[in-house]
């Protein structure tokens, strides 16, 4: 299906953009209900009422479909994190609030979030611009919050990566029920300790 043309199917007609969004939504639903293993091109095509070739022609292969789902996830995460930031709060408190919001976001939709890390892209293949932009928007909020405390761009970039990796580890252990094997504390308590100690001593927000 070329740009500008419409695809017909049991659910009506869609332009390329609308069709791509429908595919991403259906794929997201399959992952949410059944996990990564439940996502396949034939099952996805059946879910939207189109032939698999329609998806291949308009969106691409399964890797491209997964990137579309992950881009949707990053956009939702961006909205969640943005709502957690209060410009009237100290930067450190906003950093702690972002950690809280991140854990809540992952806990609410663990299978869809895990797709970001379970899917391994082909080596040496750059991400599409729309995917890189969605990721940059979410990461950019963390960078923005840390700027007053870490003015050096290189140090801040490393801090964002370190904190994101640490919080992801806590969230993954928590959603897989493995964190309780290590410690009885809640992931929120541990996440706030991680962020607070990383950023240095300061008054803890409740």
C-alpha positions as CSV (number, residue, x, y, z in Angstrom):
1,X,0.0,0.0,0.0
2,X,1.6,3.2,-1.1
3,X,1.3,6.6,0.7
4,X,-2.0,8.3,0.0
5,X,-3.9,5.1,-1.0
6,X,-6.6,3.7,1.2
7,X,-6.8,0.1,2.4
8,X,-10.1,-1.7,2.4
9,X,-11.0,-4.4,4.8
10,X,-13.8,-5.8,7.0
11,X,-13.5,-2.7,9.3
12,X,-13.7,-0.1,6.6
13,X,-11.2,2.0,4.8
14,X,-8.1,3.7,6.4
15,X,-5.4,6.0,5.1
16,X,-1.8,5.0,5.7
17,X,-1.5,6.9,9.0
18,X,-4.8,5.6,10.3
19,X,-4.0,2.1,9.3
20,X,-0.6,2.2,11.0
21,X,-2.2,3.5,14.2
22,X,-4.8,0.7,14.1
23,X,-2.0,-1.9,13.6
24,X,0.0,-0.5,16.6
25,X,-3.1,-0.4,18.8
26,X,-4.0,-4.0,18.0
27,X,-0.4,-5.2,18.5
28,X,-0.3,-3.3,21.8
29,X,-3.5,-5.1,22.9
30,X,-2.1,-8.5,22.0
31,X,1.0,-7.9,24.0
32,X,-1.0,-6.5,26.9
33,X,-3.2,-9.6,27.1
34,X,-0.7,-12.3,26.1
35,X,2.8,-11.0,26.3
36,X,5.5,-10.7,23.6
37,X,5.0,-14.3,22.6
38,X,1.4,-13.6,21.7
39,X,2.4,-11.2,19.0
40,X,2.7,-12.5,15.5
41,X,1.9,-11.1,12.0
42,X,-0.9,-13.6,11.2
43,X,-2.6,-13.1,14.6
44,X,-2.2,-9.3,14.2
45,X,-3.7,-9.4,10.7
46,X,-6.6,-11.4,11.9
47,X,-7.2,-9.1,14.8
48,X,-7.7,-6.1,12.5
49,X,-9.4,-7.9,9.7
50,X,-6.8,-7.4,7.0
51,X,-4.4,-9.7,5.1
52,X,-0.8,-9.9,6.5
53,X,0.5,-8.3,3.3
54,X,-1.4,-5.1,4.0
55,X,0.6,-4.8,7.2
56,X,3.9,-5.5,5.5
57,X,3.2,-3.0,2.8
58,X,2.0,-0.2,5.0
59,X,3.9,-0.6,8.2
60,X,6.7,-3.1,7.6
61,X,7.7,-6.4,9.2
62,X,7.1,-7.4,12.8
63,X,10.2,-5.4,14.0
64,X,8.6,-2.2,12.6
65,X,5.3,-3.0,14.2
66,X,7.0,-3.5,17.6
67,X,8.8,-0.1,17.2
68,X,5.4,1.5,16.6
69,X,4.1,0.0,19.8
70,X,7.1,1.1,21.7
71,X,6.9,4.6,20.3
72,X,3.3,4.7,21.6
73,X,4.6,3.6,25.0
74,X,7.2,6.3,25.1
75,X,4.6,8.9,24.2
76,X,2.3,7.7,27.1
77,X,5.3,7.7,29.4
78,X,6.1,11.3,28.4
79,X,2.6,12.3,29.3
80,X,2.8,10.5,32.7
81,X,6.2,12.0,33.6
82,X,5.2,15.5,32.5
83,X,2.2,15.4,34.8
84,X,4.5,14.5,37.7
85,X,6.7,17.6,37.3
86,X,5.8,20.7,39.4
87,X,7.8,23.8,38.3
88,X,7.3,25.2,41.8
89,X,9.1,22.3,43.5
90,X,12.9,21.9,44.0
91,X,14.6,19.9,41.2
92,X,15.4,17.1,43.6
93,X,11.8,16.7,44.6
94,X,10.8,16.6,41.0
95,X,13.4,13.9,40.4
96,X,11.9,11.8,43.2
97,X,8.4,12.4,41.7
98,X,9.6,11.2,38.3
99,X,10.8,8.0,40.0
100,X,7.4,7.5,41.6
101,X,5.6,8.1,38.3
102,X,7.9,5.8,36.4
103,X,7.2,2.9,38.8
104,X,3.5,3.4,38.7
105,X,3.5,3.6,34.9
106,X,5.4,0.3,34.6
107,X,3.3,-1.5,37.2
108,X,0.1,-0.5,35.4
109,X,1.2,-2.0,32.0
110,X,4.2,-4.3,32.6
111,X,3.8,-6.5,29.5
112,X,3.7,-3.6,27.1
113,X,6.5,-1.8,28.9
114,X,8.7,-5.0,28.8
115,X,8.4,-5.0,25.0
116,X,10.7,-2.0,24.9
117,X,13.5,-4.2,26.4
118,X,12.5,-7.7,25.2
119,X,12.6,-6.7,21.6
120,X,16.1,-6.8,20.1
121,X,16.5,-4.6,17.0
122,X,18.6,-5.8,14.1
123,X,22.3,-4.7,14.6
124,X,23.6,-1.7,12.8
125,X,20.1,-0.6,11.7
126,X,19.3,3.0,12.9
127,X,16.0,3.7,14.6
128,X,13.4,5.6,12.5
129,X,13.2,9.3,13.2
130,X,9.7,9.0,14.7
131,X,10.9,6.4,17.2
132,X,14.0,8.3,18.2
133,X,11.8,11.4,18.7
134,X,9.3,9.6,20.9
135,X,12.2,8.2,23.1
136,X,13.9,11.6,23.2
137,X,10.8,13.3,24.5
138,X,10.5,11.0,27.4
139,X,14.2,11.0,28.3
140,X,14.3,14.8,27.7
141,X,12.0,15.4,30.7
142,X,14.4,13.6,33.0
143,X,17.3,15.6,31.5
144,X,15.3,18.8,32.1
145,X,14.6,18.0,35.8
146,X,18.3,17.1,36.4
147,X,19.7,20.2,34.7
148,X,19.8,22.5,37.9
149,X,21.7,19.8,39.8
150,X,23.9,18.5,37.0
151,X,24.8,21.4,34.7
152,X,27.5,19.5,32.8
153,X,25.8,17.9,29.7
154,X,28.0,14.9,29.6
155,X,27.6,14.1,33.3
156,X,23.8,14.7,33.0
157,X,23.5,12.3,30.1
158,X,25.4,9.7,32.0
159,X,23.2,10.3,35.1
160,X,20.0,9.9,33.0
161,X,21.2,6.6,31.7
162,X,22.3,5.4,35.1
163,X,19.1,6.3,36.9
164,X,16.9,4.9,34.1
165,X,18.8,1.6,34.1
166,X,18.5,1.4,37.9
167,X,14.8,2.2,38.0
168,X,14.2,-0.2,35.2
169,X,15.9,-3.0,37.2
170,X,13.7,-2.2,40.3
171,X,10.6,-2.1,38.2
172,X,11.4,-5.3,36.4
173,X,12.1,-7.2,39.6
174,X,9.0,-5.8,41.2
175,X,6.6,-6.7,38.3
176,X,8.0,-10.2,38.1
177,X,7.6,-10.7,41.9
178,X,11.3,-11.2,42.4
179,X,12.1,-8.1,44.4
180,X,10.4,-9.4,47.5
181,X,12.9,-12.3,47.5
182,X,15.7,-9.8,48.0
183,X,14.2,-7.2,50.3
184,X,10.8,-6.6,52.0
185,X,10.8,-2.9,51.1
186,X,8.5,-1.5,48.5
187,X,10.0,-0.6,45.1
188,X,9.0,3.1,45.8
189,X,11.2,3.2,48.9
190,X,14.1,1.7,47.1
191,X,13.6,3.9,44.0
192,X,13.6,7.0,46.2
193,X,16.7,5.8,47.9
194,X,18.4,5.2,44.6
195,X,17.6,8.6,43.2
196,X,18.1,10.5,46.5
197,X,21.5,8.9,47.2
198,X,22.6,9.4,43.6
199,X,21.8,13.1,43.6
200,X,23.3,13.7,47.0
201,X,21.9,14.4,50.5
202,X,18.9,16.6,50.8
203,X,15.5,16.8,52.4
204,X,13.3,13.9,51.4
205,X,9.9,14.7,49.9
206,X,7.1,12.7,51.6
